[in-house]
Amino acid sequence: MKISHLLAGLATAASMGLTANASCADDAPAAAAAPVPLSTPAMTPPLSANANPTSFDTPLGKIFVSGQLTGLGFGQNHAVAGDRTSQADLSNAQIEIQKTDGVVQFYVQAGAYSLPSLGATYVKAEDLPDLSYHYVPVAFLKLQPNANFSLMIGELPTLIGAEYTFTFENMNVARGLLWNQEPAISRGVQANYTQGPLTVAVALNDGFFSNRFTTGSTLITFVVKKTDTVAFDASAQFDQTSKSSFATPLAQNDGQIYNLMWTHSEGAWLVEPYLQYSQVPRSTSVGIPSSGSTFGAAVLAKYSFTPMFSLAGRVEYETSSGHTSLLYGPRSKAMSLTLTPTWQFKTFFIRGEVSYTKLDKAAAGAGFGASGLQDSQTRAMIETGFLF
């Protein structure tokens, strides 16, 4: 989960700092604290960020610099028109600069990236930033007057969904079918409050990067116990907009979406099942002639065989209703299976992936293959690189 992971990381770092200060109360030398990985950009295991990133002392305070240099290659059958059967590409050439303490903090993430997702045409890293979130996809100013409250303004990671935006942040290389219904990055302002096991984030933003500030979002997270967390998120429009672009799908941007998520982490296992519902109202004034909705369910899981080697998997099912196309045509259905073995040694990693996507009741021309008439696609991928 997105902002809840970020806030949990900040709280952990703060508590470790308080513990270290307390231990220095006596005259005995204190042991050096173990490095704490930066909580932003947030990452879901099995990949882990560099625990000791580069830092500089400046007049503003300590500034951290981290980044990713990764590439991928894949082969697939039934490539859609405009896609390729196989290709290799850069998946991330990004750098993050951030200040993580004090009342005034900031975060800037810049560079090139690609966003592979199941059942969708792959867009290369040299083209995608111009079509989507540009070369500074995430950048915000953060005001944190105390440990419980913070305010963020800028281009922010979405509060919605169980998967993050960039490949290195997730269990799997490619995002899933449910992720395709969700916003990824939004411009706006976000307030965060945490008290004990409860974390609440509320945002006013532009939804699917529409530059129309008519969307409200929230994420409520509750830590049930050490191994279990439940979360609910929601995003809805206050006003309809006709904005439509590569990053701003007209129907989804004018709709509402809800997720209910549960995360269980114990021993070698990490399991995260979740449910999703979205609804788009009829609005002829902005070009939506009829209403539509989707319902989806997914389970993401990871098992670590050793500290360096693990296997992640994802299974999804999604169905749509109504006469507006929100999936692969009106009233279409889809399911997917994904397996991703991962090996990481310090900052270097390599992982493979095989995925299968199956469609049901897809509209003519909306499926796979050059003519859009195939109902399945199998894809094999590999990603490797450094998280510095």
C-alpha beads as a LAMMPS data file, in Angstrom:
LAMMPS data file: protein, C-alpha beads

388 atoms
387 bonds

1 atom types
1 bond types

-500.0 500.0 xlo xhi
-500.0 500.0 ylo yhi
-500.0 500.0 zlo zhi

Masses

1 110.0

Atoms # bond

1 1 1 0.000 0.000 0.000
2 1 1 1.281 3.383 -0.966
3 1 1 1.360 6.305 1.458
4 1 1 0.863 4.025 4.448
5 1 1 4.181 2.330 3.669
6 1 1 5.836 5.732 3.377
7 1 1 4.490 6.931 6.731
8 1 1 5.339 3.636 8.411
9 1 1 8.912 3.973 7.217
10 1 1 9.170 7.506 8.587
11 1 1 7.709 6.431 11.909
12 1 1 10.143 3.519 12.141
13 1 1 13.097 5.761 11.447
14 1 1 11.893 8.280 14.019
15 1 1 11.412 5.629 16.698
16 1 1 14.869 4.202 16.035
17 1 1 16.315 7.667 16.460
18 1 1 14.528 8.148 19.796
19 1 1 15.767 4.777 21.024
20 1 1 19.336 5.604 20.051
21 1 1 19.155 8.954 21.873
22 1 1 17.847 7.276 25.016
23 1 1 20.658 4.729 24.975
24 1 1 23.214 7.550 25.045
25 1 1 22.001 8.765 28.401
26 1 1 24.689 6.788 30.241
27 1 1 28.432 7.248 29.879
28 1 1 29.007 4.021 27.888
29 1 1 29.713 4.452 24.167
30 1 1 26.612 3.800 22.042
31 1 1 26.785 1.257 19.245
32 1 1 26.457 2.680 15.749
33 1 1 22.902 2.466 14.454
34 1 1 22.279 0.164 11.506
35 1 1 21.480 1.961 8.234
36 1 1 17.765 2.517 7.632
37 1 1 16.617 2.386 3.964
38 1 1 14.806 5.464 2.722
39 1 1 11.037 5.053 2.790
40 1 1 10.589 6.935 -0.505
41 1 1 10.255 5.686 -3.172
42 1 1 8.192 3.034 -1.418
43 1 1 8.952 -0.574 -2.381
44 1 1 7.232 -3.908 -1.869
45 1 1 9.532 -6.915 -1.265
46 1 1 11.281 -8.883 -2.645
47 1 1 13.394 -6.031 -4.040
48 1 1 14.891 -3.722 -1.438
49 1 1 16.491 -0.313 -1.787
50 1 1 20.090 0.503 -0.936
51 1 1 20.202 0.638 2.872
52 1 1 23.057 3.134 2.812
53 1 1 22.372 5.650 0.017
54 1 1 24.644 8.564 -0.788
55 1 1 24.114 11.607 1.426
56 1 1 25.489 15.130 1.711
57 1 1 25.492 17.643 4.546
58 1 1 24.269 21.001 3.242
59 1 1 23.064 24.298 4.751
60 1 1 19.538 22.860 4.370
61 1 1 20.438 19.697 6.271
62 1 1 21.281 16.163 5.165
63 1 1 20.317 15.484 1.532
64 1 1 19.993 11.893 0.307
65 1 1 20.551 10.768 -3.293
66 1 1 19.353 7.384 -4.557
67 1 1 18.317 5.939 -7.893
68 1 1 17.741 3.029 -10.259
69 1 1 19.370 1.917 -13.494
70 1 1 17.476 -1.058 -14.905
71 1 1 16.608 -2.627 -18.223
72 1 1 14.170 -5.251 -19.445
73 1 1 13.495 -7.533 -22.370
74 1 1 10.400 -9.521 -23.278
75 1 1 8.750 -11.769 -25.801
76 1 1 5.011 -12.248 -26.254
77 1 1 2.501 -13.853 -28.574
78 1 1 -0.562 -12.183 -30.064
79 1 1 0.972 -8.701 -29.984
80 1 1 -1.646 -6.030 -30.581
81 1 1 -1.415 -3.626 -33.493
82 1 1 1.444 -1.199 -32.871
83 1 1 3.212 -3.504 -30.403
84 1 1 6.122 -5.897 -31.023
85 1 1 6.541 -9.617 -30.511
86 1 1 9.833 -8.996 -28.698
87 1 1 12.020 -6.066 -27.675
88 1 1 14.523 -4.788 -25.138
89 1 1 14.400 -1.424 -23.408
90 1 1 15.396 0.701 -20.464
91 1 1 12.877 0.320 -17.640
92 1 1 14.333 2.886 -15.209
93 1 1 17.073 5.508 -15.359
94 1 1 15.937 7.557 -12.406
95 1 1 17.433 9.529 -9.552
96 1 1 15.831 10.704 -6.311
97 1 1 16.961 13.672 -4.230
98 1 1 15.299 14.193 -0.867
99 1 1 15.437 15.730 2.577
100 1 1 13.712 13.538 5.159
101 1 1 13.919 15.413 8.460
102 1 1 12.869 18.738 9.960
103 1 1 9.668 20.689 9.490
104 1 1 10.386 21.406 5.806
105 1 1 11.197 18.360 3.676
106 1 1 11.183 17.654 -0.062
107 1 1 11.382 14.850 -2.601
108 1 1 12.261 14.949 -6.314
109 1 1 12.296 11.910 -8.612
110 1 1 13.562 12.453 -12.160
111 1 1 14.562 10.445 -15.211
112 1 1 13.280 8.035 -17.842
113 1 1 11.024 5.040 -17.209
114 1 1 8.669 2.558 -18.821
115 1 1 5.485 1.178 -17.263
116 1 1 4.801 -2.344 -18.570
117 1 1 1.351 -3.673 -17.696
118 1 1 -0.537 -6.846 -18.577
119 1 1 -2.751 -6.849 -21.617
120 1 1 -1.571 -3.428 -22.801
121 1 1 0.740 -2.149 -25.529
122 1 1 4.303 -1.593 -24.311
123 1 1 5.542 2.000 -24.704
124 1 1 9.317 2.522 -24.688
125 1 1 11.093 4.620 -22.067
126 1 1 12.192 7.146 -24.674
127 1 1 8.545 7.899 -25.519
128 1 1 6.547 7.317 -22.336
129 1 1 7.575 10.376 -20.246
130 1 1 6.425 12.751 -22.983
131 1 1 3.093 10.913 -23.127
132 1 1 2.522 10.640 -19.389
133 1 1 4.242 12.148 -16.324
134 1 1 7.237 13.802 -18.034
135 1 1 10.835 13.473 -16.792
136 1 1 10.066 14.557 -13.222
137 1 1 7.148 12.230 -12.476
138 1 1 7.145 12.766 -8.696
139 1 1 8.127 15.958 -6.852
140 1 1 6.663 17.419 -3.697
141 1 1 7.248 19.719 -0.747
142 1 1 6.403 18.215 2.623
143 1 1 5.661 20.124 5.818
144 1 1 5.844 18.011 8.972
145 1 1 5.330 20.099 12.136
146 1 1 5.169 17.003 14.357
147 1 1 5.456 13.212 14.216
148 1 1 1.701 12.713 13.686
149 1 1 0.814 15.171 10.932
150 1 1 2.246 16.169 7.569
151 1 1 1.131 18.092 4.498
152 1 1 2.407 17.372 0.975
153 1 1 1.951 19.435 -2.183
154 1 1 3.147 18.686 -5.703
155 1 1 3.124 15.670 -8.025
156 1 1 2.303 12.780 -5.712
157 1 1 2.067 8.978 -5.898
158 1 1 -1.574 7.974 -5.860
159 1 1 -3.284 6.754 -2.693
160 1 1 -5.214 4.163 -4.706
161 1 1 -4.443 0.470 -5.123
162 1 1 -2.024 -2.211 -3.945
163 1 1 0.640 -1.824 -6.647
164 1 1 3.045 1.072 -7.092
165 1 1 3.826 2.788 -10.384
166 1 1 7.408 1.890 -11.317
167 1 1 8.758 -1.609 -11.982
168 1 1 11.382 -1.669 -9.213
169 1 1 8.758 -0.858 -6.559
170 1 1 6.693 -4.022 -7.040
171 1 1 6.707 -7.794 -6.617
172 1 1 6.166 -8.239 -10.355
173 1 1 7.811 -6.516 -13.308
174 1 1 4.536 -5.661 -15.083
175 1 1 1.527 -4.086 -13.378
176 1 1 -1.737 -6.000 -13.298
177 1 1 -5.242 -5.686 -14.689
178 1 1 -6.631 -3.969 -11.590
179 1 1 -3.786 -1.419 -11.657
180 1 1 -4.938 -0.446 -15.157
181 1 1 -8.160 0.939 -13.613
182 1 1 -6.326 3.119 -11.077
183 1 1 -4.609 6.513 -11.166
184 1 1 -0.822 6.347 -10.792
185 1 1 0.423 9.893 -10.186
186 1 1 -1.651 12.980 -9.410
187 1 1 -0.964 16.659 -8.893
188 1 1 -2.443 18.066 -5.721
189 1 1 -2.254 18.518 -1.967
190 1 1 -2.373 15.712 0.590
191 1 1 -2.736 15.669 4.375
192 1 1 -1.515 12.694 6.420
193 1 1 -2.314 11.880 10.037
194 1 1 -1.158 8.902 12.079
195 1 1 -2.128 7.930 15.615
196 1 1 -1.092 4.550 16.988
197 1 1 -2.217 1.808 14.572
198 1 1 -4.327 4.201 12.457
199 1 1 -3.097 6.200 9.470
200 1 1 -5.375 8.475 7.423
201 1 1 -4.437 10.317 4.232
202 1 1 -6.780 12.710 2.398
203 1 1 -6.001 14.447 -0.909
204 1 1 -7.456 16.943 -3.345
205 1 1 -5.891 16.264 -6.732
206 1 1 -6.302 15.978 -10.494
207 1 1 -7.074 12.239 -10.631
208 1 1 -5.469 10.683 -13.694
209 1 1 -3.038 13.597 -14.178
210 1 1 -5.785 15.628 -15.863
211 1 1 -4.696 19.047 -14.542
212 1 1 -8.318 19.495 -13.447
213 1 1 -8.376 19.597 -9.653
214 1 1 -11.764 17.965 -9.185
215 1 1 -10.837 14.650 -7.509
216 1 1 -10.906 13.687 -3.840
217 1 1 -8.945 10.668 -2.579
218 1 1 -8.428 8.956 0.752
219 1 1 -6.521 6.016 2.192
220 1 1 -7.284 4.637 5.660
221 1 1 -4.866 2.064 7.063
222 1 1 -5.163 0.140 10.333
223 1 1 -2.492 -2.151 11.762
224 1 1 -4.484 -4.995 13.319
225 1 1 -1.377 -6.683 14.698
226 1 1 2.294 -7.032 13.865
227 1 1 1.618 -9.377 10.948
228 1 1 -1.653 -7.943 9.589
229 1 1 -2.779 -4.618 8.140
230 1 1 -6.113 -3.692 6.572
231 1 1 -6.696 -0.700 4.332
232 1 1 -9.491 1.025 2.443
233 1 1 -9.032 3.605 -0.288
234 1 1 -11.413 5.646 -2.402
235 1 1 -11.233 8.235 -5.156
236 1 1 -14.126 10.141 -6.724
237 1 1 -14.809 13.174 -8.918
238 1 1 -16.476 16.309 -7.578
239 1 1 -17.099 17.547 -11.132
240 1 1 -16.935 16.008 -14.594
241 1 1 -14.221 16.930 -17.092
242 1 1 -13.787 16.193 -20.791
243 1 1 -9.973 16.000 -20.545
244 1 1 -8.682 12.925 -22.391
245 1 1 -5.080 11.929 -23.136
246 1 1 -2.684 8.978 -22.928
247 1 1 -2.351 9.454 -19.154
248 1 1 -5.967 10.584 -18.658
249 1 1 -8.547 8.010 -19.805
250 1 1 -11.836 9.881 -20.085
251 1 1 -14.095 7.288 -18.457
252 1 1 -11.869 6.304 -15.513
253 1 1 -10.929 9.919 -14.794
254 1 1 -14.614 10.835 -14.506
255 1 1 -15.500 7.862 -12.318
256 1 1 -14.963 6.624 -8.805
257 1 1 -12.931 3.688 -7.510
258 1 1 -12.663 1.790 -4.216
259 1 1 -10.231 -0.845 -2.907
260 1 1 -10.319 -3.019 0.205
261 1 1 -6.910 -4.538 0.983
262 1 1 -5.396 -6.872 3.540
263 1 1 -1.667 -7.471 3.989
264 1 1 -0.252 -10.433 5.913
265 1 1 3.511 -10.674 6.457
266 1 1 4.933 -13.520 8.514
267 1 1 8.203 -15.378 8.182
268 1 1 9.022 -16.039 4.536
269 1 1 5.500 -15.121 3.368
270 1 1 3.948 -11.859 2.237
271 1 1 0.328 -12.175 1.053
272 1 1 -1.923 -9.325 -0.084
273 1 1 -5.458 -10.052 -1.320
274 1 1 -7.684 -7.151 -2.319
275 1 1 -11.030 -6.246 -3.875
276 1 1 -11.745 -3.402 -6.278
277 1 1 -14.905 -1.698 -7.510
278 1 1 -15.141 1.186 -9.955
279 1 1 -18.096 3.036 -11.422
280 1 1 -18.415 5.608 -14.198
281 1 1 -21.665 7.616 -14.459
282 1 1 -23.350 8.601 -17.684
283 1 1 -22.331 12.123 -18.710
284 1 1 -23.130 13.095 -22.284
285 1 1 -21.759 16.596 -21.703
286 1 1 -18.194 15.258 -21.452
287 1 1 -18.586 12.417 -23.967
288 1 1 -19.677 9.440 -21.820
289 1 1 -23.002 8.307 -23.352
290 1 1 -23.707 5.507 -20.849
291 1 1 -22.623 4.303 -17.426
292 1 1 -20.347 1.392 -16.621
293 1 1 -18.632 -0.376 -13.750
294 1 1 -15.936 -2.937 -12.965
295 1 1 -15.407 -5.418 -10.171
296 1 1 -12.061 -7.097 -9.592
297 1 1 -10.279 -9.355 -7.128
298 1 1 -6.580 -10.131 -6.866
299 1 1 -4.057 -11.888 -4.665
300 1 1 -0.399 -10.874 -4.634
301 1 1 2.064 -13.098 -2.781
302 1 1 5.772 -13.566 -2.207
303 1 1 7.773 -16.409 -0.648
304 1 1 11.448 -15.958 0.240
305 1 1 13.500 -19.151 -0.088
306 1 1 16.638 -17.329 1.065
307 1 1 17.435 -13.683 1.863
308 1 1 18.572 -13.302 -1.753
309 1 1 16.077 -15.474 -3.696
310 1 1 12.285 -15.375 -3.735
311 1 1 9.252 -16.169 -5.866
312 1 1 6.357 -13.728 -6.278
313 1 1 2.990 -14.411 -7.862
314 1 1 -0.218 -12.611 -8.757
315 1 1 -3.647 -13.888 -9.772
316 1 1 -6.444 -11.526 -10.861
317 1 1 -9.995 -11.584 -12.139
318 1 1 -11.929 -8.574 -13.401
319 1 1 -15.373 -8.147 -14.916
320 1 1 -17.142 -5.123 -16.353
321 1 1 -20.794 -4.195 -16.802
322 1 1 -22.770 -1.490 -18.576
323 1 1 -22.327 -0.126 -22.090
324 1 1 -19.163 1.948 -21.565
325 1 1 -15.908 0.152 -22.386
326 1 1 -13.755 0.019 -19.249
327 1 1 -11.893 -3.216 -19.975
328 1 1 -11.815 -4.946 -23.379
329 1 1 -15.162 -3.689 -24.589
330 1 1 -18.510 -3.378 -22.783
331 1 1 -19.297 -6.282 -20.427
332 1 1 -15.958 -7.964 -21.049
333 1 1 -14.017 -10.020 -18.507
334 1 1 -10.348 -10.814 -17.988
335 1 1 -8.099 -12.886 -15.746
336 1 1 -4.332 -13.091 -15.343
337 1 1 -1.634 -15.255 -13.772
338 1 1 1.923 -14.007 -13.141
339 1 1 5.053 -15.613 -11.644
340 1 1 8.235 -13.639 -10.907
341 1 1 11.373 -15.282 -9.461
342 1 1 13.820 -12.677 -8.120
343 1 1 17.486 -12.750 -7.050
344 1 1 19.126 -9.730 -5.415
345 1 1 22.684 -9.284 -4.145
346 1 1 23.273 -5.940 -2.444
347 1 1 22.253 -3.318 -5.040
348 1 1 22.192 -5.680 -8.059
349 1 1 19.143 -7.749 -9.008
350 1 1 17.855 -9.946 -11.794
351 1 1 14.369 -11.352 -12.144
352 1 1 12.325 -13.212 -14.701
353 1 1 8.599 -13.184 -15.265
354 1 1 6.010 -15.216 -17.108
355 1 1 2.400 -14.028 -17.352
356 1 1 -0.806 -15.242 -18.969
357 1 1 -3.815 -13.017 -19.658
358 1 1 -7.154 -14.491 -20.765
359 1 1 -10.148 -12.502 -22.047
360 1 1 -13.834 -13.390 -22.091
361 1 1 -16.520 -11.592 -24.098
362 1 1 -14.028 -9.081 -25.497
363 1 1 -15.480 -6.803 -28.154
364 1 1 -14.447 -7.467 -31.741
365 1 1 -11.145 -5.696 -32.341
366 1 1 -10.539 -5.008 -28.627
367 1 1 -8.632 -8.213 -27.902
368 1 1 -5.093 -9.360 -28.668
369 1 1 -3.359 -9.919 -31.992
370 1 1 -2.963 -7.587 -34.934
371 1 1 -6.704 -7.738 -35.630
372 1 1 -7.750 -7.658 -31.967
373 1 1 -9.544 -11.009 -32.228
374 1 1 -7.322 -13.240 -30.034
375 1 1 -8.522 -13.919 -26.487
376 1 1 -5.211 -14.640 -24.734
377 1 1 -1.641 -13.441 -24.452
378 1 1 1.437 -15.028 -22.900
379 1 1 4.459 -12.876 -22.096
380 1 1 7.936 -13.730 -20.793
381 1 1 10.081 -10.933 -19.355
382 1 1 13.428 -10.370 -17.693
383 1 1 14.546 -7.281 -15.782
384 1 1 17.947 -6.544 -14.295
385 1 1 19.902 -3.622 -12.977
386 1 1 21.088 -1.690 -9.937
387 1 1 19.276 0.094 -7.102
388 1 1 21.879 2.545 -5.868

Bonds

1 1 1 2
2 1 2 3
3 1 3 4
4 1 4 5
5 1 5 6
6 1 6 7
7 1 7 8
8 1 8 9
9 1 9 10
10 1 10 11
11 1 11 12
12 1 12 13
13 1 13 14
14 1 14 15
15 1 15 16
16 1 16 17
17 1 17 18
18 1 18 19
19 1 19 20
20 1 20 21
21 1 21 22
22 1 22 23
23 1 23 24
24 1 24 25
25 1 25 26
26 1 26 27
27 1 27 28
28 1 28 29
29 1 29 30
30 1 30 31
31 1 31 32
32 1 32 33
33 1 33 34
34 1 34 35
35 1 35 36
36 1 36 37
37 1 37 38
38 1 38 39
39 1 39 40
40 1 40 41
41 1 41 42
42 1 42 43
43 1 43 44
44 1 44 45
45 1 45 46
46 1 46 47
47 1 47 48
48 1 48 49
49 1 49 50
50 1 50 51
51 1 51 52
52 1 52 53
53 1 53 54
54 1 54 55
55 1 55 56
56 1 56 57
57 1 57 58
58 1 58 59
59 1 59 60
60 1 60 61
61 1 61 62
62 1 62 63
63 1 63 64
64 1 64 65
65 1 65 66
66 1 66 67
67 1 67 68
68 1 68 69
69 1 69 70
70 1 70 71
71 1 71 72
72 1 72 73
73 1 73 74
74 1 74 75
75 1 75 76
76 1 76 77
77 1 77 78
78 1 78 79
79 1 79 80
80 1 80 81
81 1 81 82
82 1 82 83
83 1 83 84
84 1 84 85
85 1 85 86
86 1 86 87
87 1 87 88
88 1 88 89
89 1 89 90
90 1 90 91
91 1 91 92
92 1 92 93
93 1 93 94
94 1 94 95
95 1 95 96
96 1 96 97
97 1 97 98
98 1 98 99
99 1 99 100
100 1 100 101
101 1 101 102
102 1 102 103
103 1 103 104
104 1 104 105
105 1 105 106
106 1 106 107
107 1 107 108
108 1 108 109
109 1 109 110
110 1 110 111
111 1 111 112
112 1 112 113
113 1 113 114
114 1 114 115
115 1 115 116
116 1 116 117
117 1 117 118
118 1 118 119
119 1 119 120
120 1 120 121
121 1 121 122
122 1 122 123
123 1 123 124
124 1 124 125
125 1 125 126
126 1 126 127
127 1 127 128
128 1 128 129
129 1 129 130
130 1 130 131
131 1 131 132
132 1 132 133
133 1 133 134
134 1 134 135
135 1 135 136
136 1 136 137
137 1 137 138
138 1 138 139
139 1 139 140
140 1 140 141
141 1 141 142
142 1 142 143
143 1 143 144
144 1 144 145
145 1 145 146
146 1 146 147
147 1 147 148
148 1 148 149
149 1 149 150
150 1 150 151
151 1 151 152
152 1 152 153
153 1 153 154
154 1 154 155
155 1 155 156
156 1 156 157
157 1 157 158
158 1 158 159
159 1 159 160
160 1 160 161
161 1 161 162
162 1 162 163
163 1 163 164
164 1 164 165
165 1 165 166
166 1 166 167
167 1 167 168
168 1 168 169
169 1 169 170
170 1 170 171
171 1 171 172
172 1 172 173
173 1 173 174
174 1 174 175
175 1 175 176
176 1 176 177
177 1 177 178
178 1 178 179
179 1 179 180
180 1 180 181
181 1 181 182
182 1 182 183
183 1 183 184
184 1 184 185
185 1 185 186
186 1 186 187
187 1 187 188
188 1 188 189
189 1 189 190
190 1 190 191
191 1 191 192
192 1 192 193
193 1 193 194
194 1 194 195
195 1 195 196
196 1 196 197
197 1 197 198
198 1 198 199
199 1 199 200
200 1 200 201
201 1 201 202
202 1 202 203
203 1 203 204
204 1 204 205
205 1 205 206
206 1 206 207
207 1 207 208
208 1 208 209
209 1 209 210
210 1 210 211
211 1 211 212
212 1 212 213
213 1 213 214
214 1 214 215
215 1 215 216
216 1 216 217
217 1 217 218
218 1 218 219
219 1 219 220
220 1 220 221
221 1 221 222
222 1 222 223
223 1 223 224
224 1 224 225
225 1 225 226
226 1 226 227
227 1 227 228
228 1 228 229
229 1 229 230
230 1 230 231
231 1 231 232
232 1 232 233
233 1 233 234
234 1 234 235
235 1 235 236
236 1 236 237
237 1 237 238
238 1 238 239
239 1 239 240
240 1 240 241
241 1 241 242
242 1 242 243
243 1 243 244
244 1 244 245
245 1 245 246
246 1 246 247
247 1 247 248
248 1 248 249
249 1 249 250
250 1 250 251
251 1 251 252
252 1 252 253
253 1 253 254
254 1 254 255
255 1 255 256
256 1 256 257
257 1 257 258
258 1 258 259
259 1 259 260
260 1 260 261
261 1 261 262
262 1 262 263
263 1 263 264
264 1 264 265
265 1 265 266
266 1 266 267
267 1 267 268
268 1 268 269
269 1 269 270
270 1 270 271
271 1 271 272
272 1 272 273
273 1 273 274
274 1 274 275
275 1 275 276
276 1 276 277
277 1 277 278
278 1 278 279
279 1 279 280
280 1 280 281
281 1 281 282
282 1 282 283
283 1 283 284
284 1 284 285
285 1 285 286
286 1 286 287
287 1 287 288
288 1 288 289
289 1 289 290
290 1 290 291
291 1 291 292
292 1 292 293
293 1 293 294
294 1 294 295
295 1 295 296
296 1 296 297
297 1 297 298
298 1 298 299
299 1 299 300
300 1 300 301
301 1 301 302
302 1 302 303
303 1 303 304
304 1 304 305
305 1 305 306
306 1 306 307
307 1 307 308
308 1 308 309
309 1 309 310
310 1 310 311
311 1 311 312
312 1 312 313
313 1 313 314
314 1 314 315
315 1 315 316
316 1 316 317
317 1 317 318
318 1 318 319
319 1 319 320
320 1 320 321
321 1 321 322
322 1 322 323
323 1 323 324
324 1 324 325
325 1 325 326
326 1 326 327
327 1 327 328
328 1 328 329
329 1 329 330
330 1 330 331
331 1 331 332
332 1 332 333
333 1 333 334
334 1 334 335
335 1 335 336
336 1 336 337
337 1 337 338
338 1 338 339
339 1 339 340
340 1 340 341
341 1 341 342
342 1 342 343
343 1 343 344
344 1 344 345
345 1 345 346
346 1 346 347
347 1 347 348
348 1 348 349
349 1 349 350
350 1 350 351
351 1 351 352
352 1 352 353
353 1 353 354
354 1 354 355
355 1 355 356
356 1 356 357
357 1 357 358
358 1 358 359
359 1 359 360
360 1 360 361
361 1 361 362
362 1 362 363
363 1 363 364
364 1 364 365
365 1 365 366
366 1 366 367
367 1 367 368
368 1 368 369
369 1 369 370
370 1 370 371
371 1 371 372
372 1 372 373
373 1 373 374
374 1 374 375
375 1 375 376
376 1 376 377
377 1 377 378
378 1 378 379
379 1 379 380
380 1 380 381
381 1 381 382
382 1 382 383
383 1 383 384
384 1 384 385
385 1 385 386
386 1 386 387
387 1 387 388
